[in-house]
Amino acid sequence: MSLDEIIKVCPGIEKVTLSCYREFLGDDFDQHKTWSQMGLDDLDIVEMVMSLEKKHDFEFPDNLLDEVFGENTKPINFIGVVRQRKLNDLGI
């Protein structure tokens, strides 16, 4: 599933920025590393996603959890994806 499709099925996730991850992980956060390289396991990731859902008032579909937040994926700056899509729509 593309990031645009994920944003459509999960309204509110566009509020998730790299600083949101940094708030949860502190100094261990590195946007260039995978979640597992930052020391997170499946349980840590679920805890982080639940924290993001609560803070930003959205619900992330469980069936997409591994695709977006799997241990071997890197953090996604959702607000950046939305911003870039809007710029592309404007032809900028």
C-alpha positions as CSV (number, residue, x, y, z in Angstrom):
1,M,0.0,0.0,0.0
2,S,1.3,3.5,-0.9
3,L,1.8,6.2,1.7
4,D,-1.0,8.2,0.1
5,E,-3.3,5.2,0.5
6,I,-2.3,4.8,4.1
7,I,-2.9,8.5,4.8
8,K,-6.4,8.1,3.3
9,V,-7.4,5.1,5.4
10,C,-5.8,6.6,8.6
11,P,-7.0,10.2,8.8
12,G,-5.0,12.1,11.4
13,I,-1.7,10.2,10.9
14,E,-0.4,13.2,8.9
15,K,0.2,14.9,12.3
16,V,3.0,12.4,12.9
17,T,6.4,14.0,12.3
18,L,9.9,13.0,13.0
19,S,9.8,15.1,16.2
20,C,6.9,12.9,17.4
21,Y,9.1,9.8,17.2
22,R,11.9,11.8,18.9
23,E,9.6,12.6,21.8
24,F,9.0,8.9,22.4
25,L,12.6,7.6,21.8
26,G,14.6,10.6,23.0
27,D,18.3,10.5,22.1
28,D,18.0,7.0,20.6
29,F,16.0,8.3,17.7
30,D,17.8,8.4,14.3
31,Q,15.6,8.8,11.2
32,H,18.2,7.0,9.1
33,K,18.0,3.8,11.1
34,T,15.4,1.1,11.2
35,W,13.3,0.6,14.3
36,S,15.2,-2.5,15.2
37,Q,18.6,-0.7,14.7
38,M,17.3,1.8,17.3
39,G,16.7,-1.0,19.7
40,L,12.9,-1.4,19.4
41,D,11.2,-4.7,19.2
42,D,7.6,-5.5,18.3
43,L,6.2,-4.6,21.7
44,D,8.1,-1.3,21.8
45,I,6.7,-0.4,18.4
46,V,3.1,-1.2,19.4
47,E,3.6,0.9,22.5
48,M,4.9,3.8,20.4
49,V,2.1,3.6,17.9
50,M,-0.5,3.5,20.7
51,S,1.1,6.6,22.2
52,L,1.0,8.4,18.8
53,E,-2.6,7.4,18.3
54,K,-3.6,8.7,21.7
55,K,-1.7,12.0,21.4
56,H,-2.8,12.8,17.8
57,D,-6.3,11.3,17.9
58,F,-6.1,8.7,15.1
59,E,-6.4,4.9,14.9
60,F,-3.8,3.0,12.9
61,P,-5.1,-0.2,11.2
62,D,-3.5,-3.3,12.8
63,N,-3.2,-4.9,9.4
64,L,-0.8,-2.2,8.2
65,L,1.3,-2.0,11.4
66,D,4.1,-4.2,10.1
67,E,4.1,-2.6,6.7
68,V,4.7,0.9,8.1
69,F,6.2,0.3,11.6
70,G,7.8,-3.1,11.1
71,E,11.1,-3.6,12.9
72,N,13.1,-3.3,9.6
73,T,11.4,-0.2,8.4
74,K,12.6,3.4,8.9
75,P,10.5,6.2,10.4
76,I,8.1,8.0,8.0
77,N,7.6,11.7,8.2
78,F,3.9,11.6,7.3
79,I,3.5,15.4,7.4
80,G,6.3,15.7,4.9
81,V,4.5,13.2,2.6
82,V,1.3,15.3,2.8
83,R,3.2,18.5,2.2
84,Q,5.0,17.1,-0.8
85,R,1.7,15.8,-2.3
86,K,0.1,19.3,-1.9
87,L,3.1,20.9,-3.6
88,N,2.9,18.4,-6.5
89,D,-0.8,19.1,-6.9
90,L,0.0,22.8,-7.2
91,G,2.7,22.0,-9.7
92,I,5.5,23.4,-7.5
